[in-house]
């Protein structure tokens, strides 16, 4: 009897042990899953660390900008001063302002000093009290000092200096005209007719474009030369053109990424954008999927009413772009290969996990020749969680992903206080030509889809036609010429 009792107790003990082991295994599995699994403790800790580092990086950049701004203001930067004795500036148009480093910069009426100096990039804003971190929310621009001769000489820099390019107008490296690239930043009546025909194609009657092209600026280089001759330079938008919040297609944050009717060459696109103005602000969605002519329309809208007596706003011309590239070179930037200071797929030096701002990840999985991109479904509002796999697989002819960034969210991509002229999105210029009754238009600077050594900041891409050229990788930038 006693032996049976012992056997029974031993059986219960073994059963309890087995159950205990099973429970421990289950708990161990749960613990491992919570620790190592997707969204587990380690994963969440890693994400938290990356978000902290991103926020810390942004804070450090902000503090650096603040320190520079305080130092400059202590030295009189931003204070109104006397007009230089060798200048004949119109004080109804500009306010002569010290940069704190011995230079006097003309600030157009309706704009205010935001930070920087002539050496680092003198920044203005259309909102008083704004700063280098754009905390005041104004549209910001950077002063580009230049002589009229420098502007004129820059006209043919792409060919004369051997900058990378791809245009339909060249023969063995020279233009068909034999005098540099056969482009024009100004518009003839034939050019206007071509633009009108593109917008009216397929429309029932006049799409409304002729009322716009009849009044837009046709002689932009003369406006540039006037500003340079009078005041010694011009202003370039500090950021790529962003979408204004009153646009029907504006998105920011974890919302649907709407790319319809942002300014394509048709009546629907024209109706969607003709009364809009772009913004030049930090952290805004880039205004992409817009044609060159539509970019010209909205760029000229920007200060058509506000500050109209002091400045004119325009789509940047290719000559101004060349002037800025030469300035970048003068401060030590490598303009023939801007991989490491632009948002290109082959940038391996920037820590994307420390970028804290809006971004979108685009995927491509198609035949190499078709090169068709899928749009990202959302803009993400958290910091970039990981560097995208941006490799190209030769065997399957597929790319993995590319990252598009909102305006001005990474200081690595800043030169002379100007953000993203190298990479992120291609930027339209006014440069164009007509070949065989087709208008070709010129993009500059490369994009997140391309490599920085192949399409650097100086690169000119001119094999796109006015009618077909608009996509997620094309945007634009505004230039200001003083009156």
C-alpha positions in Angstrom: 0.0 0.0 0.0 2.8 2.3 1.0 4.7 1.4 -2.2 1.6 2.3 -4.4 1.3 5.6 -2.6 4.9 6.4 -3.3 4.5 5.5 -6.9 1.5 7.7 -7.1 3.3 10.6 -5.5 6.2 10.2 -7.8 3.8 10.2 -10.8 2.3 13.5 -9.6 5.8 14.9 -9.1 6.9 14.0 -12.6 3.7 15.3 -14.1 4.1 18.6 -12.1 7.7 18.8 -13.4 6.6 18.3 -17.0 3.9 20.9 -16.6 6.3 23.3 -15.0 8.8 22.8 -17.8 6.1 23.4 -20.4 5.0 26.6 -18.7 8.6 27.7 -18.4 9.2 27.0 -22.1 6.0 28.9 -23.0 7.1 31.8 -20.8 10.6 31.7 -22.2 9.1 31.8 -25.7 6.9 34.7 -24.8 9.8 36.5 -23.2 12.0 35.9 -26.3 9.3 37.1 -28.6 8.7 40.2 -26.5 12.5 40.8 -26.4 13.6 39.8 -29.9 10.5 39.6 -32.0 9.1 42.3 -34.4 8.3 45.3 -32.3 9.9 43.5 -29.4 11.8 45.1 -26.5 15.1 45.3 -28.3 13.4 46.5 -31.5 11.5 49.2 -29.6 14.6 50.2 -27.7 16.4 50.5 -31.0 13.6 52.6 -32.4 13.5 54.8 -29.3 17.3 55.2 -29.5 17.1 56.2 -33.2 14.3 58.7 -32.5 16.3 60.1 -29.6 19.4 60.5 -31.7 17.3 62.1 -34.5 15.8 64.6 -32.1 19.2 65.2 -30.5 20.8 65.8 -33.9 18.0 68.3 -34.8 18.5 70.0 -31.4 22.2 70.2 -31.9 21.7 71.7 -35.4 19.2 74.2 -34.0 21.6 75.2 -31.2 24.4 75.6 -33.6 22.2 77.9 -35.8 21.1 79.8 -32.7 24.7 80.3 -31.5 25.8 81.6 -34.9 22.8 83.9 -35.1 23.4 85.3 -31.5 27.1 85.9 -32.3 26.1 87.7 -35.6 23.5 89.9 -33.9 26.0 90.9 -31.2 28.2 92.2 -34.0 25.4 94.2 -35.5 24.0 91.7 -38.0 20.5 92.6 -39.1 20.8 96.3 -38.2 19.9 99.0 -40.7 23.0 101.0 -41.7 24.2 103.6 -44.2 24.2 102.9 -47.9 27.8 102.2 -49.0 29.3 105.3 -50.5 29.9 103.5 -53.8 26.3 102.3 -54.2 23.2 104.1 -55.4 20.5 101.9 -53.8 16.9 102.9 -53.9 15.9 102.9 -50.2 12.2 102.7 -51.2 13.0 99.3 -52.5 15.7 98.0 -50.1 17.0 98.5 -46.6 20.9 98.5 -46.3 21.7 96.0 -43.6 24.9 94.9 -41.8 25.8 91.2 -41.9 28.0 91.7 -38.7 31.1 90.8 -40.7 31.8 94.1 -42.4 29.4 93.7 -45.4 26.3 95.6 -46.1 23.5 93.6 -47.8 20.3 95.1 -49.4 17.2 93.6 -47.9 14.0 94.1 -50.0 11.2 96.0 -48.3 8.8 93.5 -46.7 11.6 91.1 -45.8 13.7 90.8 -42.6 17.1 89.5 -41.5 16.9 85.9 -40.3 20.5 84.9 -39.8 23.9 84.2 -41.4 26.3 86.5 -43.2 27.9 87.0 -46.6 30.5 84.3 -45.9 28.0 81.6 -44.6 24.9 82.7 -46.5 22.8 85.7 -45.6 19.2 84.6 -45.0 16.1 86.8 -45.1 12.4 86.0 -44.4 9.1 87.6 -45.2 8.2 87.2 -41.5 9.7 89.5 -38.9 11.6 87.6 -36.1 12.2 84.5 -38.1 15.5 82.7 -37.6 17.9 80.1 -39.2 15.7 77.3 -37.9 12.7 78.9 -39.7 10.8 78.8 -36.3 9.0 82.0 -37.4 7.4 80.1 -40.4 8.3 82.7 -43.0 9.4 82.1 -46.6 13.2 82.3 -46.6 15.8 83.3 -49.2 19.6 83.5 -49.4 21.6 86.4 -50.8 23.7 85.5 -53.8 26.4 88.2 -54.4 27.3 88.5 -58.0 28.4 90.9 -60.7 26.7 91.4 -64.0 29.7 90.0 -65.8 29.7 86.9 -63.7 26.0 86.4 -64.5 26.6 86.8 -68.2 29.7 84.6 -68.2 27.7 81.8 -66.4 25.4 81.5 -69.4 27.5 78.8 -71.1 29.2 77.3 -68.1 27.8 73.8 -68.6 29.6 73.4 -71.9 32.6 75.8 -71.3 33.5 74.1 -68.0 32.6 70.6 -69.0 29.9 70.1 -66.5 27.8 66.9 -66.9 24.8 67.2 -69.1 22.3 65.4 -71.3 20.5 67.4 -73.9 19.2 66.8 -77.4 21.0 69.9 -78.8 24.6 68.7 -78.8 26.8 67.2 -81.4 30.0 65.7 -80.2 29.9 67.8 -77.1 29.0 71.1 -78.7 25.6 72.6 -79.4 24.1 72.7 -82.9 24.3 76.4 -82.7 28.1 76.2 -82.0 28.0 78.8 -79.2 27.5 76.8 -76.0 24.2 75.1 -75.1 21.4 76.2 -77.4 19.1 77.1 -74.5 17.2 80.2 -73.6 16.0 81.5 -70.3 13.8 84.0 -72.1 10.6 83.4 -74.1 9.8 84.4 -77.6 6.3 84.5 -79.2 7.0 81.1 -80.7 7.8 79.7 -77.3 4.6 81.1 -75.9 2.6 79.6 -78.8 4.2 76.2 -78.0 3.2 76.4 -74.3 -0.4 77.4 -75.2 -0.7 74.6 -77.7 0.5 72.0 -75.1 -2.0 73.1 -72.5 -4.9 73.5 -75.0 -4.2 70.1 -76.6 -7.3 67.9 -76.0 -9.1 70.8 -74.3 -12.4 72.1 -75.6 -11.3 75.5 -76.8 -8.7 77.7 -74.8 -7.9 76.0 -71.5 -7.1 79.4 -70.0 -3.4 79.3 -70.4 -3.2 82.1 -72.9 -4.4 84.6 -70.3 -1.5 83.6 -68.1 1.3 83.4 -70.7 0.3 86.8 -72.0 1.3 88.4 -68.7 4.1 86.2 -67.4 7.7 87.3 -67.5 9.3 86.7 -71.0 12.6 88.6 -70.5 13.7 87.2 -67.2 17.5 87.6 -67.7 16.9 91.4 -68.1 15.2 91.4 -64.7 18.2 89.4 -63.3 20.7 91.9 -64.7 18.8 94.9 -63.4 18.8 93.4 -59.9 22.5 92.6 -60.1 23.5 95.9 -61.7 21.6 98.0 -59.0 22.2 95.9 -55.9 25.1 93.5 -56.6 23.2 90.2 -56.5 19.9 88.4 -56.1 18.1 86.1 -53.7 17.5 82.3 -54.2 14.9 80.3 -52.2 16.6 78.6 -49.3 14.4 75.6 -49.8 12.9 73.6 -52.7 9.4 74.8 -53.4 6.9 73.3 -51.0 3.2 72.8 -51.4 1.1 75.6 -49.9 -1.4 74.5 -47.2 -4.3 75.9 -49.1 -3.7 73.5 -52.1 -6.3 70.8 -52.5 -3.5 68.2 -52.8 -1.6 69.3 -49.7 -0.6 66.5 -47.4 1.6 66.5 -44.3 2.0 63.6 -41.9 0.6 60.1 -42.1 -1.9 61.0 -44.8 -2.6 59.8 -48.3 0.1 61.0 -50.7 -1.9 62.7 -53.4 -0.1 63.4 -56.6 -3.0 64.3 -58.8 -3.3 67.6 -60.7 -0.2 69.2 -59.1 0.4 71.1 -62.3 0.6 68.8 -65.3 0.4 70.2 -68.8 -3.4 69.9 -69.1 -6.5 71.9 -68.2 -7.1 70.0 -64.9 -3.6 70.6 -63.8 -3.8 74.3 -64.7 -7.1 74.8 -62.9 -5.6 73.2 -59.7 -2.6 75.4 -59.5 -3.1 78.7 -61.4 -4.0 80.7 -58.3 -1.5 79.0 -55.9 1.9 80.2 -54.7 4.7 77.9 -53.5 6.4 78.2 -50.1 10.0 78.3 -49.2 9.8 76.8 -45.7 11.5 74.1 -43.7 9.8 70.7 -43.3 7.2 71.0 -46.0 6.2 68.4 -48.6 8.1 69.1 -51.9 5.9 70.3 -54.7 6.7 67.6 -57.2 4.7 66.1 -60.1 4.6 69.6 -61.7 5.5 70.6 -65.3 8.0 73.3 -66.1 5.5 75.7 -67.4 3.2 75.2 -64.3 6.3 75.8 -62.1 6.9 79.1 -63.9 3.3 80.1 -63.4 3.2 79.5 -59.6 6.7 80.9 -59.0 5.6 84.2 -60.5 2.5 84.1 -58.3 4.5 84.1 -55.1 5.0 87.9 -54.8 2.6 89.1 -57.4 0.7 91.0 -54.7 2.7 90.9 -51.5 6.0 92.8 -51.6 5.4 93.4 -55.3 7.0 96.8 -55.3 10.4 95.5 -54.1 10.8 92.1 -55.7 9.6 89.9 -58.5 9.5 86.2 -58.0 10.4 83.8 -60.8 11.2 80.2 -61.6 15.0 80.0 -61.2 16.8 80.5 -64.5 19.7 78.3 -65.6 22.2 81.3 -65.5 21.4 82.0 -61.9 21.8 78.2 -61.1 25.3 78.3 -62.7 26.2 81.4 -60.6 25.2 79.5 -57.4 27.2 76.4 -58.5 30.3 78.6 -59.0 29.7 80.1 -55.5 29.5 76.5 -54.0 32.8 75.7 -55.7 34.4 78.8 -54.2 33.5 77.7 -50.6 35.0 74.2 -51.2 32.0 72.1 -52.3 32.7 69.5 -54.9 30.3 70.4 -57.6 31.3 67.7 -60.1 30.3 65.0 -57.6 27.9 66.0 -54.9 27.1 62.5 -53.6 28.1 63.2 -50.0 26.2 66.5 -49.7 23.0 65.6 -51.5 20.1 63.2 -51.1 21.2 60.7 -53.7 20.7 56.9 -53.6 24.5 56.3 -53.4 25.1 58.6 -50.5 26.7 56.4 -47.9 28.0 59.1 -45.5 24.7 60.6 -44.2 23.1 58.8 -41.3 19.5 58.8 -42.4 18.3 57.5 -39.0 19.2 60.9 -37.6 17.0 62.8 -40.0 14.0 64.0 -38.1 11.3 65.3 -40.5 8.7 64.3 -43.0 9.8 61.8 -45.6 8.4 59.3 -48.1 9.8 56.0 -49.2 9.2 55.2 -52.9 9.6 51.7 -54.4 10.5 50.5 -57.8 9.9 47.0 -59.1 9.7 47.1 -62.9 11.6 46.5 -66.0 14.7 48.7 -66.2 13.7 50.2 -69.6 10.2 51.2 -68.4 11.6 52.6 -65.1 8.1 53.1 -63.7 7.9 54.2 -60.1 5.2 53.5 -57.5 4.2 56.4 -55.4 4.6 56.2 -51.7 1.2 55.9 -50.0 2.0 58.2 -47.1 4.4 60.9 -45.9 5.8 59.7 -42.6 6.0 62.2 -39.8 8.5 60.3 -37.5 12.2 60.3 -38.0 13.6 58.0 -40.7 13.8 54.7 -39.0 16.4 53.1 -41.3 18.5 53.9 -44.3 16.5 52.6 -47.3 17.9 49.7 -49.3 18.6 51.8 -52.4 20.6 49.2 -54.2 20.1 48.1 -57.8 19.9 44.4 -58.5 21.3 43.8 -62.0 19.9 40.2 -62.2 16.3 41.1 -61.6 16.7 44.7 -63.0 14.9 46.1 -59.9 15.7 48.9 -57.5 14.6 48.5 -53.9 13.5 51.9 -52.5 14.4 55.5 -52.5 13.8 58.2 -49.9 12.3 61.6 -50.7 12.8 64.2 -48.0 10.7 67.2 -47.1 12.3 70.5 -47.5 15.4 71.3 -45.5 15.3 68.5 -42.9 18.9 67.4 -43.2 21.9 69.8 -42.6 24.2 67.4 -44.5 22.4 68.7 -47.6 23.0 72.3 -47.0 25.6 74.6 -48.6 25.8 78.3 -48.1 22.6 78.1 -46.0 20.8 76.7 -49.1 19.2 73.3 -48.8 18.9 70.5 -51.4 20.1 72.0 -54.6 22.1 68.8 -54.9 19.7 65.8 -55.1 16.3 65.1 -53.5 14.3 66.2 -56.6 15.3 67.5 -59.9 14.6 71.3 -60.2 13.1 73.0 -63.2 14.7 76.1 -64.7 13.4 78.5 -67.3 15.9 77.1 -69.8 14.3 75.6 -72.8 14.5 75.2 -76.6 12.3 74.1 -79.5 13.5 71.4 -81.7 11.3 70.0 -84.5 8.3 71.9 -83.1 8.7 70.3 -79.7 9.7 72.3 -76.6 12.4 70.7 -74.5 12.9 71.9 -70.9 15.9 71.8 -68.6 16.2 70.2 -65.2 19.2 70.7 -62.8 20.8 69.0 -59.9 19.7 65.3 -59.8 17.3 63.6 -57.5 17.0 60.8 -54.9 16.6 58.3 -57.7 20.0 59.1 -59.2 23.7 58.9 -58.2 25.5 62.1 -57.1 28.5 61.4 -59.2 26.4 60.9 -62.4 23.9 63.8 -61.8 25.6 66.3 -59.5 24.4 69.7 -58.6 25.8 71.2 -61.9 24.1 68.5 -64.1 21.8 69.7 -66.8 19.1 67.3 -68.0 17.5 68.4 -71.2 15.9 65.4 -73.0 12.5 65.9 -71.5 9.6 67.6 -73.4 7.3 70.2 -71.9 4.3 67.9 -72.4 5.6 64.7 -70.8 8.0 65.8 -68.1 6.5 65.7 -64.6 6.9 63.1 -62.0 7.7 62.5 -58.3 11.3 63.3 -58.9 10.7 66.8 -60.5 10.3 69.9 -58.4 11.4 73.6 -58.6 12.8 76.6 -56.8 12.0 80.3 -56.8 14.5 83.2 -57.4 13.9 86.8 -56.4 15.1 89.8 -58.4 14.9 93.2 -56.9 13.3 96.1 -58.8 
